[in-house]
Amino acid sequence: MKKITRLLVILLLVSMAFPVITKGASSDLYPDPEKNIVIVVPHAPGGSTDLILRAFAEEMKKASGANFIVTNITGAGSATGTNEVLSNEADGYMVLAAGTHTTAATMQGLTPGYKELEYVAALNWDPFIIAVHSDRPWNTFSDVIEDAKSRPGKISLGNAGMGGATGVASVGLNLAFDKIFNVTPFNGGAELIAAVLGGHCDVGIFSQSEVVANYDSFKPLAILTEEHSSLDILSSVPNLAECGYPDIKVPGGSFRSLMVKKGTPDYVIEWLADVAEKAFFSESFQDFMKRNGQIPAFRKLDEFRAYDAGIIADYEVILKEADLYKMQ
């Protein structure tokens, strides 16, 4: 009996010295201070998603002390960067800057996308604005429409990639006006900006933050949300109803979030979500969002999953109507 008692005491001491890491528990194994946590932005440097996630990565670094860095992997309207995340280990050291571009690319069959990703944190919305170079002759969105109707297919309507939300918005607008535009996709917002500024694209659909960053060179004509911009310099930009087109409904903004590959341990996902929450509500990031007119939408884990289900349902309708839905 004494031997059994001694054995039980030894087993108890061993279990205390080496606790079992259960699913969902925190662990000293993550993050490794010698490793970087890479946030993959699936668009080119200089676009709105890139600018927002670089600011957010800095706040995550401050909140946690971990080595957060941003890398840009472009192509296929965000699908190339998404697929890079899916091809790596599910260990929490590669995080996707996801959002409506992920939804659009997944539904178009460009990537397994959100079907193979897990939810970390929802961040914010960036409203879409239709804008032209300041030297263009159009002063209203109606001016553009009337000109395009007079010479169908001659005016280019640019977007940041068919796998993204601006791509869906541009196709929706073109369908609503009987295909009067030459819809032209670019490899990310930065490339679209350069094309419009360089005179290679007539009209662009931009995130609001991109218009703000290039305000001196852009002439904003319409905002695609029902609400007006909260920024003083853009508050007078009319919505589509005020432009005379109340029945046209297209994606009104770009949603940003953080996701990781399915199979990532729960304790890693929870750690990332908690750090994201601290970073999001930091004074400096809240100020960043206000300066750039972004709409807060923070949710994490299951709340984010439920929120995204509504976005997915909305996009299914739009992409099926536009005959772009290719997801199996």
C-alpha positions, 0 to 999 in steps of 0.5 A: 500500500505504501508503494502505491501511495509513493507512486501516486505522489510521484505521478502527482509531482510529475504532472505538476512539473509538466502540465498538459497543454490542452486545446485552447490553453495559452502556452509559452511555446507561442510566440517564439521571440526568435520568429517573426509573425508575418501578416500577408497583405495580398495587395501591392504596397501603397494601397489602402489595405497595405496602409491600414495593416502596416499601421495595425501591425505596429500597434500589435507589436507595441501591445505584445512585444512580438515581432509582427511584420508585413509582407506584400504578396500580390496577384489574382485579385488577392488570391495569390497572397491567400494561397501563400498563407494556405500553403504554409504551416498552420502555426500562427506565424503567417496571418492573412490580411483578409476581408471582402477581397477574400470573400470575392476571390473565394467565390470566384474560384481563385482560392479556397479562401475562407473555406480553409481559414479560421477567424481571428479578428474583424477590424474595419470598413473603408468606404468606396469612392468613385474618382477621376483625375482632377484634370478630367472634364467630368464634374459629376458622376452623371457627367461620366454616365452620360459620356459613357452612354454616348460612346459605350466601351470607350471609358475605362472603369478601373478596379483593384482586381477582379478578386476584390470588392472593387472588382465586384463593385465595378462589374455591378455598376457596369451591369446596372448601366447596360455595360457602357464601361470598359471594366479594367482590373489592376493588380491592387489599389496602388497600381490603380492609383498610378493608372488614373494619375498617369492617364491610363485609366479614366475612372477608378473605384477607390477605398476612401483612404486612397482618395484621402492620400491622393486628394490633391490629384483626385476629383471624387464624384460619388461615394458608394455607401448610403452614408456620407463620409465622416471626413470633412474634405469628403463629406460633400461627396454625394451617394448614388441616390443623390447622383440620381441613381437610387436603385443601384446597389453595389458593394459600398466598401472594403472590409479588413480582418485577420485570419489564419489557416485552419488547424492553427492551435486554439491557444494561438488564435486566441492569443492573436485575437487578444493582441488584435483587440488591444491594438485596435482599441489603442489610442493611436490606432483609433486616431488613425481610423478617425483621420482616415474615415474608417468605420470600426467593426471590431469582433473576434473569434466566434463573433467575427465568424457570425458577422462574416456569415452576413457578408458572405450571404450578401456577396453570394447574391451579387456575384451570382447576378453578375455571373461571377460565382465559380465556387464549388 
